[in-house]
Amino acid sequence: MTLTKTTCPYCGVGCGVLAGADGTIKGDPDHPANFGRLCSKGSALGETIDLDGRLLHPIVHGQKANWDTALDLVAQKFSDAIAEHGPDSVAFYASGQLLTEDYYVANKLMKGFIGSANIDTNSRLCMASSVAGHKRAFGTDTVPGCYEDLEEADLIVLVGSNLAWCHPVLYQRIAAAKADRPQMKIVNIDPRRTATSELCDLHLQISPDSDIALFNGLLAHLSDHRKIDVNYTEAHVNELPEAIVASRLTSLSATGLTDSELRNFFELWADTEKVVTVYSQGVNQSDCGTDKVNSILNCHLATGRIGKPGMGPFSVTGQPNAMGGREVGGLSNMLVNHLELGNPDHRAAVQEFWQSPTICTAQGLKAVELFEACASGQIKALWVMSTNPAVSLPNADGVAAAIRNVPFVVTSDIMGKTDTNDLAHVCLPATGWGEKNGTVTNSERRVSRQRAFLPTAGEAKPDWEIICNVARRMGYGSAFAFKSPADVFAEYLALDAATTHFSRDLDLSQFAGLDYETLDPAQWPRNGKRFFADGQFYHPDGKAKMIPVVQPKLTKPRFELNTGRNRDQWHTMTRTGKSPRLGSHLAEPYLEIHPQDAMAINARIGDLIRVKGEYGQSILRALITPRIAPGQLFAPMHWTRQQVGAGTVNSLTEPTTDPISGQPALKSVSVAAEVFRAKWYGFLVSSQKLSPSTPYAAIARTKTGWQAEVAGRHRPEDWETEARSLIEKTDGEAAVFEDKQRNLVRIAFSNHGKIQALFFASTKPVLLSRTESISVIGREQSALPALAGRPPSDQPDSGAIVCSCFSVGRNTLLNALDAGASTVSDLGHATNAGTNCGSCKPELAALIAKAKTPMAAE
């Protein structure tokens, strides 16, 4: 089997992958982002490339259509809206899942030919505050450092970043560096104790949104203890005195940390020259996210710890091509090639190069504003590309209603059923990862090729080609006559070359003249190049700016909800949800709640919790843990209306945004919480697809079909009828066992002697071996042992899955510990856990620590 060099489509680490058409997936040992490492998601990519659920042909008003009909309609509807209501009546909403070539042509069409800047992207939800902070400090959106800095640093500070779960390969690089140099120190700043905390020398469990107070305190400490690099700041930095004055205006009590914790952190940072501060969504996703970013940048600028090996601020992006989108102007307040939309000379240069009839003159609608404009009726035609805003945006229920209000909605997607596609008038089938050709840029500015290794599915087309086909039908043919993504990339490079007289960081000259097909991963402006080591920045005077920032006043609601991600899932699970082993780790939406708070609302392990916010509500499974602080809650955002009845977390989040970046504050929302008192709880496994309509339902793929956790408000009159209603199709014979005294119901459906489905119900959350019940499906077996809900006595129960790569359960790991294993390495030798991607190593370490202190709380 020939393996193709390509790039992982998940987070912004940008790992190289060797992929085969048979589903073979390996890490690329030659790729400088990962050197062969892959996380659990990347390792399971081969399980996500099937055609189940794929959108394979255009759909117009719910009916299959041909491409000409669909494209003609899209072009006509957009042209009509522009003619009648003006260019600002239409909008594109794009995605960090698009390749740079896709982004480029979409941006060109909207800004240079339609003449509006109403093109934004889900990257607005990820890193817009970092962009704004960079531009305020540096004069341009520049990530200064490289991944090598993580290995060369003597101190790494992780802020608002669960790197172990969200960027696992970078975490593994840091873990390997610390193993080689145990004197390296790692600090984790996060309101939760996460898997990342297990590697750290110091965990600062700060109050939510108090990052500015912490880093202002650090800046004041640097000033008080003469740790400012006076020579550097005098030569290269403006507004140092003003930033120091502002840093003293906030009480450090806002952080919720002790004097000892603050002193330890300040002294460690001040006394360690080689410091890298890595930050992610916990910083960016805030209504003061830009100021948070600048509070971090201020400390690095004040000490000159930037642009040199092993030191600097480092924004790690959440999506595979968030950086590529930034390069080609994918945000509504940007122009292509890191040029400034607000600069008339820049606009004129781009218009001249494109030979376009117009050019946008003002920034367009940012993501949250865009969908508010959909709700108000301003947007008459909307094109959503490769994303699912009806789930991923804050106030998701309101966003779904807003999309429904738009007269004409078109989506480009790989999947047939998504929450957003369900609202569209036209759905266009796009090629998926494995079928696409183009480039992506990772968090360290490294451009890599994504290459096709699969045939195109059905009638799907690449996004760039779909956009060009519409542009030509709108009358812009000659400007969109690209024949391949290589043609698009060549124009992108040519525009870069044509605008070199403008002072900016982007420099793609090293790619000019190279063979697109054999392009090796490379950073701009050249490999290993760091920015700002020479003290030269991109403000007109060549200096950086320190930004005086002040910690906003924090309120303390009864419950404050923090949202985030799971180790083995990606965004809204249209891809990772296909992999049974990825779903086996955490198969339903959950709510982390502190034991004190659980006691206060009378919640027990396994209970369902109804969480209510101003904009909506969700029902989530209680996960009672001291990892979360009292008064705080945490829930992952992955589940959609396709998988859950009432567990969409962004139904709770509010459309509050940072006033500078427009990034929504997805990390902090005031909510109420109460136990959801169901009359019955159920667990269902089946070889057939499930479609429960119960008040609570969470569906997941399994190795033998499907599973669902369900709960109802009313006891069914007939349990067999209820069970059959939860399965899309079942004609099997039912064996029903009901123990009314114990309030237990167990039903097995068999077809030709094989178990087709199992259903378990009780007045309390159902306790049984889910792994065993899943394995029974499709097996020739009588009903009674299948309904035992536990393995036979000669087969041990492996327990809840911890290692997804090898399906190693908790009980298996505990048995290995009982047998003498005492280290993560020992567990790997005994069970294989942690020996592939390593993403579960923090959980293995936590399990070992708990075994050593058996009285510790779960």
C-alpha positions in Angstrom: 0.0 0.0 0.0 1.4 3.4 -1.0 1.3 5.9 1.8 0.8 9.6 1.0 2.4 12.4 2.9 -0.3 14.7 4.1 -1.3 16.8 7.1 -3.7 16.0 10.0 -7.0 17.9 9.8 -7.5 18.5 13.5 -5.8 21.0 15.8 -3.3 23.8 14.9 -0.2 21.6 15.7 -0.2 20.6 12.0 1.1 17.1 12.3 2.5 15.2 9.3 0.6 12.0 8.5 1.3 9.1 6.2 -2.0 7.9 4.9 -3.2 5.0 2.8 -6.4 4.4 0.9 -7.0 1.3 3.1 -7.2 3.4 6.2 -3.6 3.0 7.2 -2.5 6.0 9.3 1.0 6.6 10.6 2.8 9.7 11.9 5.2 11.2 9.5 8.7 10.8 11.1 10.1 13.5 8.7 7.6 16.2 9.6 9.1 18.8 11.9 5.9 19.5 13.7 5.5 16.0 15.2 8.4 13.8 14.1 6.1 10.8 13.8 3.9 11.4 16.9 0.1 11.4 16.6 -2.6 11.9 19.2 -5.5 9.6 19.7 -7.6 11.6 17.2 -4.9 11.6 14.5 -4.3 7.9 15.0 -7.9 7.1 14.4 -8.3 9.1 11.2 -8.5 5.9 9.2 -11.8 5.1 11.0 -13.4 8.3 9.8 -12.9 8.2 6.1 -15.9 5.9 5.2 -18.9 7.3 3.3 -21.5 6.7 6.0 -23.5 9.9 6.3 -21.5 11.7 3.5 -23.2 14.3 1.4 -22.6 12.8 -2.1 -24.6 15.1 -4.4 -26.1 18.6 -4.4 -29.4 19.0 -2.5 -31.8 21.8 -3.4 -34.9 22.3 -1.2 -34.5 18.8 0.2 -34.3 17.1 -3.2 -31.3 15.7 -5.1 -30.2 18.0 -7.9 -27.4 18.3 -10.4 -24.5 20.7 -10.0 -25.6 23.1 -12.7 -29.0 23.6 -11.1 -27.5 24.1 -7.7 -24.8 26.5 -8.7 -27.0 28.5 -11.0 -29.4 28.9 -8.1 -26.7 30.0 -5.7 -25.2 32.5 -8.1 -28.7 33.9 -9.0 -29.8 34.3 -5.3 -26.6 36.1 -4.3 -26.6 38.3 -7.4 -30.3 39.2 -6.8 -29.7 40.1 -3.2 -26.7 42.3 -4.1 -28.7 44.0 -6.9 -31.7 44.7 -4.6 -30.1 45.3 -1.2 -26.4 46.0 -1.8 -23.3 44.0 -1.2 -23.6 44.0 2.5 -26.8 42.0 2.3 -24.8 38.8 1.7 -22.3 37.0 3.8 -19.9 34.0 3.9 -19.1 32.2 7.1 -16.0 30.1 6.6 -13.9 27.7 8.6 -10.4 26.9 9.8 -11.1 23.5 8.2 -10.8 25.1 4.8 -7.4 24.9 3.0 -5.6 28.2 2.3 -6.5 28.0 -1.4 -10.2 27.7 -0.5 -9.9 30.6 1.9 -8.1 32.7 -0.7 -10.8 32.4 -3.4 -13.6 33.0 -1.0 -11.9 36.1 0.4 -11.2 37.3 -3.2 -14.8 36.8 -4.3 -16.4 38.6 -1.3 -13.9 41.5 -0.8 -12.8 42.2 -4.3 -15.7 41.4 -6.5 -18.9 41.5 -4.4 -17.3 44.4 -2.6 -18.2 43.6 1.0 -16.1 42.4 3.9 -18.9 40.2 5.2 -16.7 37.1 5.3 -15.9 35.8 8.7 -14.9 32.4 10.1 -15.2 30.1 13.0 -11.6 31.0 13.7 -13.1 34.1 15.2 -14.1 31.8 18.1 -10.6 30.5 18.4 -7.9 33.1 18.1 -9.2 36.6 17.2 -8.2 38.0 20.6 -4.6 36.8 19.9 -4.7 38.5 16.5 -5.8 41.7 18.0 -3.3 41.5 20.9 -0.5 40.8 18.4 -1.4 43.8 16.2 -1.7 46.2 19.2 1.7 45.1 20.5 3.8 44.3 17.4 2.0 46.2 14.6 1.1 43.0 12.8 -0.4 39.6 13.6 2.8 37.7 14.2 3.5 34.5 16.2 7.2 35.2 17.1 8.5 31.7 18.0 8.8 28.1 16.9 8.0 24.7 18.4 11.7 24.2 19.2 11.3 26.9 21.8 9.2 24.6 23.9 12.2 22.2 24.1 14.8 24.9 24.7 12.9 26.8 27.4 13.8 26.5 31.1 10.3 27.5 32.1 7.0 26.9 30.2 3.9 28.7 31.5 0.7 27.2 30.1 -2.2 29.7 30.4 -5.8 28.7 29.7 -4.6 25.7 27.8 -5.3 22.0 28.4 -2.5 21.1 26.1 -2.6 17.4 27.0 -6.0 17.1 25.5 -6.3 19.9 23.0 -2.7 19.9 21.5 -1.5 16.4 22.6 1.6 16.2 20.4 3.0 19.5 21.7 2.3 18.2 25.2 4.3 15.1 24.4 7.1 17.2 23.0 7.2 19.1 26.3 6.9 15.9 28.4 9.9 14.4 26.5 11.9 17.6 27.0 11.2 17.6 30.7 12.2 13.9 30.9 15.5 14.8 29.3 16.0 17.9 31.5 14.2 17.4 34.8 15.3 20.9 35.9 12.9 22.4 33.3 9.9 23.9 35.2 6.3 23.9 34.0 3.5 26.1 35.4 -0.2 25.4 34.6 -2.5 28.4 35.1 -6.1 27.1 34.8 -9.3 27.3 37.0 -9.5 23.5 36.6 -7.1 20.8 37.4 -6.7 19.1 34.1 -4.7 16.3 32.5 -2.1 18.9 31.7 -1.7 19.7 35.4 -0.2 16.2 35.9 3.1 17.2 34.2 3.4 20.6 36.0 5.6 21.7 38.9 3.0 24.3 39.9 -0.7 24.5 39.2 -2.2 28.0 39.8 -6.0 27.5 40.1 -6.9 31.1 39.5 -10.4 32.5 39.5 -12.0 32.6 36.1 -11.0 35.6 33.9 -8.4 36.9 36.4 -5.5 36.4 34.1 -4.9 40.2 33.7 -4.6 40.6 37.4 -2.0 37.8 37.5 0.2 39.1 34.7 -0.2 42.7 35.8 1.0 41.5 39.2 4.0 39.9 37.4 4.8 43.1 35.5 4.7 45.1 38.8 6.9 42.5 40.4 9.4 42.7 37.5 9.5 46.5 37.9 9.8 46.4 41.7 12.7 43.9 41.6 14.6 45.6 38.7 14.0 42.7 36.3 13.0 45.1 33.4 15.5 45.0 30.6 16.1 48.7 30.5 18.4 48.7 27.5 16.0 46.6 25.4 12.9 48.6 26.3 14.5 52.0 25.8 15.6 51.0 22.3 12.6 48.9 21.2 9.5 49.4 23.3 7.0 52.2 23.9 4.6 52.8 26.8 6.5 50.9 29.4 5.8 53.4 32.2 2.1 53.6 31.4 1.8 49.8 31.4 3.5 49.6 34.8 1.2 52.2 36.3 -1.8 50.3 35.0 -0.4 47.0 36.4 -0.6 48.4 39.9 -4.3 49.3 39.7 -5.6 45.8 40.3 -5.7 43.9 43.6 -4.0 40.5 43.4 -6.8 39.1 45.5 -8.9 38.9 42.3 -6.8 35.9 41.3 -8.0 33.8 44.2 -4.4 32.7 44.8 -2.4 32.7 48.0 0.5 35.1 48.7 2.8 32.1 48.6 1.5 30.9 45.2 1.9 34.4 43.7 5.4 34.8 45.1 6.5 31.5 43.9 5.2 32.2 40.3 6.6 35.7 40.2 10.0 34.8 41.4 10.2 31.7 39.1 9.3 33.8 36.0 11.5 36.8 37.0 14.6 34.6 37.7 14.3 32.4 34.6 15.5 34.0 31.4 14.3 31.3 29.0 10.5 31.5 29.4 7.9 30.5 26.9 4.3 31.5 27.8 1.9 29.3 25.9 -1.8 30.4 25.8 -4.9 29.3 24.2 -8.7 29.4 24.5 -8.8 30.1 28.2 -7.2 33.4 27.4 -8.8 34.2 24.0 -12.4 33.2 24.7 -13.2 36.0 27.0 -14.9 39.4 26.9 -11.5 40.8 27.9 -9.4 38.4 25.8 -7.4 41.0 23.9 -6.3 42.7 27.1 -5.4 39.2 28.6 -3.2 38.6 25.6 -1.5 42.0 25.9 -0.9 41.5 29.7 1.1 38.4 28.7 2.9 40.2 25.9 3.8 43.1 28.2 5.8 40.8 30.5 7.8 39.4 27.6 8.4 42.8 26.0 9.4 44.4 29.4 12.2 41.7 29.7 13.2 41.4 26.1 12.3 37.7 26.3 10.9 37.4 22.8 12.1 36.1 19.5 15.1 34.3 21.0 15.6 30.5 21.4 13.5 29.2 24.3 11.7 32.4 25.1 8.6 34.3 23.9 4.8 34.3 24.0 3.2 31.5 22.0 -0.4 31.4 20.8 -1.5 27.9 19.9 -4.4 27.8 17.6 -7.3 25.4 17.8 -7.9 24.6 14.1 -5.7 23.1 11.4 -5.7 26.2 9.2 -6.6 29.1 11.4 -3.2 30.6 10.6 -3.7 30.1 6.8 -7.0 31.8 7.1 -5.3 34.8 8.8 -2.7 34.9 6.0 -5.2 35.3 3.3 -7.6 37.7 5.1 -10.2 35.2 6.1 -11.5 37.4 8.9 -13.9 40.3 8.2 -11.4 42.9 9.5 -8.4 41.7 7.5 -7.1 42.0 4.0 -5.3 39.3 2.1 -1.6 38.6 2.6 -1.4 40.4 6.0 -2.3 43.7 4.4 -4.5 46.1 6.3 -8.1 46.5 5.3 -8.2 50.0 6.7 -5.2 51.2 4.7 -6.3 52.7 1.3 -2.9 52.1 -0.3 -3.1 48.4 0.7 -6.7 48.2 -0.7 -5.7 49.9 -3.9 -2.7 47.5 -4.4 -4.9 44.4 -3.9 -7.6 45.8 -6.2 -5.1 46.5 -8.9 -3.5 43.1 -8.6 -6.9 41.4 -8.7 -8.2 43.7 -11.5 -11.4 43.7 -9.5 -14.3 46.0 -10.1 -14.5 47.1 -6.5 -12.8 46.5 -3.1 -14.4 46.6 0.3 -13.7 49.8 2.2 -14.8 48.9 5.7 -14.6 45.9 7.9 -17.5 43.5 7.7 -19.5 41.7 10.3 -17.7 39.6 12.9 -19.1 36.1 13.6 -21.6 37.0 16.4 -22.6 40.2 14.7 -23.0 38.3 11.4 -25.7 36.0 12.9 -27.3 38.9 14.7 -27.6 40.5 11.3 -29.2 37.2 10.0 -31.7 37.5 12.9 -32.5 41.1 12.1 -33.1 40.5 8.4 -30.1 42.4 7.1 -28.5 39.3 5.6 -30.5 38.0 2.6 -28.2 35.3 1.4 -25.7 33.3 3.5 -23.1 30.8 2.5 -21.7 28.6 5.4 -18.5 26.7 4.4 -17.2 23.7 6.3 -18.6 24.5 9.7 -21.6 24.1 11.9 -22.5 27.5 13.5 -25.9 26.3 14.7 -24.0 24.3 17.3 -20.6 26.0 17.7 -21.6 29.6 18.2 -22.8 31.0 21.5 -26.5 31.2 22.0 -26.7 28.2 19.6 -30.5 28.1 19.7 -30.7 31.7 18.8 -28.2 31.2 15.9 -30.2 28.4 14.6 -33.3 30.6 14.6 -31.3 33.4 12.9 -30.2 31.1 10.1 -33.7 30.0 9.7 -34.7 33.7 9.2 -32.3 34.2 6.2 -34.2 34.0 2.9 -31.5 31.9 1.2 -28.9 29.7 2.9 -26.3 27.5 1.2 -23.9 25.2 2.9 -20.8 23.4 1.6 -20.1 20.3 3.7 -19.0 16.8 3.6 -21.8 15.4 5.8 -25.5 15.2 4.9 -27.0 15.7 8.3 -25.7 18.5 10.5 -27.6 21.0 12.6 -26.8 23.8 10.1 -27.4 21.7 6.9 -30.9 21.0 8.3 -31.6 24.8 7.9 -30.1 25.2 4.4 -32.0 25.6 1.1 -29.0 24.3 -0.8 -26.4 21.8 0.4 -23.3 21.4 -1.8 -21.1 18.3 -1.4 -17.5 19.2 -0.7 -14.5 16.9 -0.8 -13.3 15.8 2.7 -9.9 15.2 4.2 -8.2 12.4 2.2 -9.7 13.8 -1.0 -8.5 17.4 -0.8 -5.3 19.0 -2.2 -3.9 22.2 -0.9 -1.9 23.8 1.9 -2.4 24.6 5.6 -0.3 26.7 8.0 0.2 25.6 11.6 0.7 27.5 14.8 4.4 28.1 14.2 3.9 29.5 10.7 4.8 26.2 9.0 3.1 25.7 5.6 2.4 22.0 4.8 0.7 20.2 2.0 -2.5 18.4 2.4 -2.6 15.7 -0.3 -5.4 13.5 -1.6 -5.0 9.7 -1.1 -8.6 8.8 -1.7 -10.8 9.1 -4.8 -13.4 11.9 -4.7 -16.6 10.7 -3.0 -19.7 10.7 -5.2 -20.2 14.1 -6.9 -18.2 16.1 -4.3 -16.0 19.0 -5.4 -13.2 20.9 -3.7 -14.3 24.1 -1.9 -12.1 26.3 -4.1 -13.7 24.9 -7.2 -17.2 25.3 -5.9 -16.5 29.0 -5.0 -15.0 29.6 -8.5 -17.9 28.0 -10.2 -20.3 30.4 -8.4 -18.0 33.4 -9.1 -18.0 32.6 -12.8 -21.8 32.4 -12.9 -21.9 35.8 -11.2 -19.9 37.2 -14.1 -16.4 37.2 -12.7 -15.1 34.4 -14.9 -11.6 35.5 -15.9 -10.6 36.3 -12.3 -11.6 32.8 -11.1 -10.3 30.6 -14.0 -8.1 28.5 -11.7 -7.7 25.0 -12.9 -6.1 23.6 -9.7 -5.2 24.5 -6.2 -1.6 25.0 -7.5 -2.9 27.8 -9.6 -4.5 29.5 -6.6 -1.4 29.1 -4.5 0.7 30.6 -7.3 -1.5 33.7 -7.4 -1.3 34.0 -3.6 2.5 34.0 -4.0 2.4 36.5 -6.8 0.3 38.9 -4.8 2.8 38.5 -2.0 5.6 39.4 -4.4 3.7 42.3 -5.8 3.2 43.9 -2.4 6.8 43.5 -0.9 7.1 47.3 -0.8 4.7 47.4 2.2 6.2 46.8 5.6 4.7 43.5 6.9 5.8 40.2 8.4 4.4 37.8 5.8 7.1 36.8 3.3 6.4 33.8 1.1 9.4 34.3 -1.3 11.0 31.0 -0.3 8.1 29.1 -1.9 8.4 30.8 -5.3 9.5 28.5 -8.0 9.1 25.3 -5.9 7.2 22.4 -7.2 3.7 22.5 -5.6 3.3 18.8 -5.7 6.5 18.0 -3.8 6.4 21.0 -1.5 8.0 20.2 1.8 6.8 21.6 5.1 8.5 25.0 5.7 8.0 28.1 7.9 7.8 31.6 6.6 9.8 33.7 6.3 12.4 30.9 6.4 12.8 27.8 8.4 13.8 28.4 12.0 13.4 32.1 11.7 12.0 33.8 14.8 10.6 37.3 14.8 11.7 40.3 16.9 15.0 39.0 18.1 16.5 42.2 16.5 14.0 44.4 18.3 12.4 45.5 15.0 8.6 45.6 15.0 6.0 46.7 12.6 4.6 49.9 14.0 5.6 52.9 12.0 8.5 53.8 14.4 9.7 50.2 14.4 9.1 49.7 18.1 6.7 47.5 20.0 3.9 48.9 22.2 3.2 47.8 25.7 -0.5 48.2 26.2 -1.8 49.5 29.6 -4.5 47.1 30.7 -6.6 46.9 33.8 -8.4 43.9 35.3 -12.1 44.3 34.9 -14.3 43.8 38.0 -15.3 40.2 38.4 -18.6 39.0 39.6 -19.1 35.7 41.3 -22.3 34.0 40.2 -23.6 31.0 42.2 -22.4 28.8 39.3 -20.1 29.8 36.5 -19.9 27.5 33.5 -16.6 26.9 31.7 -16.6 25.1 28.4 -13.9 23.2 26.5 -13.0 20.0 24.8 -12.4 16.3 25.3 -9.2 14.4 24.6 -10.7 12.2 21.9 -13.3 14.4 20.2 -13.1 17.3 17.7 -15.5 20.2 17.4 -19.0 18.9 16.6 -17.9 15.3 16.1 -18.9 15.0 12.4 -15.6 13.2 11.9 -14.4 11.9 15.3 -17.9 10.7 16.1 -17.5 8.0 13.5 -14.8 6.3 15.4 -16.1 3.8 18.1 -12.9 3.8 20.0 -12.7 7.6 20.3 -16.3 7.6 21.6 -15.6 4.9 24.1 -13.6 7.2 26.4 -16.4 9.7 27.2 -19.5 8.7 25.4 -22.0 11.3 26.5 -22.1 15.0 27.5 -21.2 15.6 31.1 -20.9 18.3 33.7 -17.9 18.5 36.1 -19.2 19.7 39.5 -17.4 20.0 42.8 -18.5 17.6 45.6 -19.6 20.5 47.8 -21.8 21.8 45.0 -23.2 18.4 44.2 -24.2 18.0 47.8 -25.8 21.4 47.8 -28.1 20.5 44.9 -28.5 16.8 46.1 -26.8 15.4 43.1 -25.3 11.9 43.2 -22.8 10.2 40.9 -24.5 9.4 37.6 -27.4 11.8 38.1 -28.5 14.1 35.3 -28.2 17.8 35.8 -30.3 20.5 34.2 -28.2 23.6 33.6 -30.1 26.8 32.8 -28.7 30.0 31.3 -30.3 33.2 30.0 -30.4 31.8 26.5 -31.2 28.2 26.9 -30.7 25.0 28.9 -29.0 21.6 28.6 -29.2 18.3 30.5 -25.8 16.8 31.3 -24.5 13.8 33.2 -23.0 14.7 36.6 -19.3 14.0 36.9 -18.5 14.9 40.6 -14.9 15.8 41.0 -12.6 18.0 43.0 -10.7 18.9 39.8 -13.2 21.8 39.5 -13.4 24.5 42.1 -16.5 25.1 44.2 -18.9 27.4 42.3 -17.5 26.4 39.0 -18.8 24.0 36.4 -17.3 22.6 33.3 -18.8 20.9 30.2 -17.4 20.0 26.8 -18.9 21.5 23.7 -18.9 18.7 21.1 -22.3 17.2 21.2 -24.9 18.4 18.6 -28.6 17.9 18.1 -27.8 15.0 15.9 -26.4 13.1 18.9 -28.2 14.5 22.0 -31.7 15.6 22.8 -30.8 18.3 25.2 -27.0 18.4 25.7 -25.9 21.1 23.3 -23.6 23.2 25.6 -23.6 26.3 23.4 -27.3 26.6 24.0 -26.1 28.0 27.3 -23.3 30.3 26.3 -24.0 34.0 25.8 -23.2 36.2 22.7 -21.0 38.5 24.8 -17.9 39.4 22.9 -14.5 41.1 23.4 -15.1 44.7 22.2 -11.8 44.8 20.3 -11.5 41.3 18.8 -15.2 40.3 18.5 -14.3 36.9 20.0 -17.1 35.5 22.1 -16.7 34.8 25.8 -17.4 31.0 25.6 -15.4 30.2 28.7 -17.6 32.0 31.3 -21.4 32.1 31.7 -23.6 32.4 34.7 -26.0 29.5 35.1 -28.3 27.7 37.5 -28.1 24.0 38.1 -30.5 21.4 39.5 -31.0 17.7 39.3 -33.1 16.5 36.4 -35.5 14.1 38.1 -36.3 11.4 35.5 -38.9 8.7 36.2 -36.6 6.2 34.5 -33.1 5.8 33.1 -32.1 3.5 30.3 -29.1 2.2 28.4 -29.6 0.8 24.9 -27.2 -1.0 22.5 -28.1 -2.0 19.0 -26.7 -3.1 15.6 -29.2 -0.6 14.0 -29.2 3.2 14.2 -31.0 4.8 17.1 -33.4 7.7 17.1 -34.6 8.2 20.7 -37.0 11.1 21.4 -36.8 10.9 25.1 -36.2 14.1 27.2 -32.6 13.0 27.6 -30.7 11.0 25.0 -27.0 10.7 24.0 -26.1 8.5 21.0 -22.7 7.2 20.2 -21.1 4.8 17.7 -19.8 1.5 19.0 -17.7 -1.4 17.5 -20.9 -3.4 17.1 -23.3 -0.6 16.1 -24.8 2.1 18.3 -25.4 2.9 22.0 -27.6 5.4 23.7 -28.1 6.7 27.3 -31.7 7.7 27.7 -34.0 9.0 30.4 -37.8 9.6 30.5 -40.2 11.8 32.5 -43.0 9.3 32.4 -43.0 5.5 33.0 -44.0 3.7 29.7 -47.1 1.6 29.8 -45.3 -1.0 27.6 -41.5 -1.4 27.9 -41.1 -3.4 24.7 -43.0 -0.7 22.7 -40.8 2.0 24.3 -37.6 0.1 23.5 -38.6 -0.5 19.9 -39.4 3.2 19.5 -35.8 4.1 20.3 -34.4 2.0 17.4 -34.9 3.2 13.8 -35.6 -0.4 12.6 -36.0 -3.5 14.6 -37.9 -6.6 13.7 -36.3 -9.0 16.2 -38.1 -11.1 18.7 -38.2 -9.6 22.2 -37.3 -11.3 25.4 -38.6 -9.1 28.3 -37.5 -9.6 31.9 -39.1 -7.2 34.4 -38.4 -7.2 38.1 -41.1 -4.8 39.5 -39.9 -5.2 43.1 -36.4 -3.9 42.1 -37.8 -1.6 39.3 -35.6 -3.2 36.7 -36.4 -3.9 33.1 -34.2 -5.8 30.7 -35.1 -6.6 27.0 -33.1 -8.5 24.4 -34.0 -8.4 20.7 -32.8 -11.3 18.7 -32.9 -12.1 15.0 -32.1 -15.6 13.7 -30.4 -16.4 17.0 -28.2 -13.3 17.0 -28.6 -10.5 19.6 -29.8 -7.4 17.7 -30.3 -5.0 20.6 -30.3 -4.9 24.4 -32.3 -2.4 26.5 -31.9 -1.8 30.2 -34.1 0.5 32.3 -34.4 1.4 36.0 -35.7 4.1 38.2 -32.0 4.9 38.9 -29.1 5.4 36.5 -28.3 2.0 35.1 -25.3 0.2 36.4 -23.8 -2.5 34.2 -20.7 -3.2 32.1 -21.4 -1.2 29.0 -18.3 -2.7 27.3 -19.7 -6.2 27.7 -23.2 -5.3 26.5 -21.7 -3.6 23.4 -19.7 -6.7 22.7 -22.7 -9.0 22.8 -24.4 -7.3 19.8 -24.3 -9.5 16.7 -23.3 -12.6 18.8 -25.2 -15.8 18.6 -26.3 -16.1 22.2 -29.4 -16.7 24.2 -31.1 -13.7 25.8 -30.6 -14.4 29.5 -26.8 -14.3 29.7 -26.8 -11.4 27.3 -28.9 -9.4 29.7 -26.7 -10.1 32.7 -24.9 -6.8 32.0 -21.5 -8.2 33.0 -18.9 -10.5 31.6 -18.9 -14.2 32.3 -17.1 -15.1 35.5 -14.0 -16.3 33.5 -13.8 -13.0 31.6 -12.8 -9.9 33.7 -14.6 -6.6 33.1 -12.0 -4.2 31.6 -14.0 -1.2 33.0 -14.4 2.3 31.5 -11.9 3.0 28.7 -8.9 5.1 29.5 -6.6 4.3 26.6 -8.5 4.7 23.4 -5.7 3.5 21.1 -5.7 0.0 22.6 -9.2 0.0 24.4 -7.6 -0.5 27.8 -10.1 0.0 30.6 -9.7 1.3 34.1 -10.2 -2.1 35.8 -7.4 -3.6 33.6 -5.1 -0.8 34.7 -6.0 -1.2 38.4 -5.3 -4.9 38.1 -1.9 -4.1 36.7 -1.2 -1.8 39.6 -2.2 -4.5 42.0 0.2 -6.8 40.2 3.1 -4.5 40.9 3.1 -1.8 38.2 4.1 1.5 39.7 4.9 3.8 36.8 3.3 4.9 33.6 6.0 2.9 31.8 5.1 -0.2 33.8 1.5 0.2 32.9 2.5 0.5 29.2 4.5 -2.8 29.4 1.7 -4.6 31.2 -1.3 -3.3 29.1 0.0 -1.3 26.1 -1.8 1.8 27.5 0.0 5.0 26.6 2.4 3.3 24.2 0.9 4.7 21.0 -0.1 8.3 21.0 0.6 8.9 24.7 -2.5 11.1 25.1 -3.7 9.0 28.0 -0.5 9.2 30.0 -1.7 12.1 32.3 -4.7 9.9 33.2 -2.4 6.9 33.8 -0.3 9.1 36.1 -3.4 10.3 38.0 -4.5 6.7 38.4 -1.1 5.8 39.9 -1.2 8.8 42.2 -4.7 7.8 43.4 -3.6 4.2 44.0 -0.8 5.5 46.2 -3.3 7.5 48.3 -6.4 5.3 48.3 -8.3 7.6 50.5 -8.1 10.5 48.0 -11.4 11.7 46.6 -12.4 10.8 43.1 
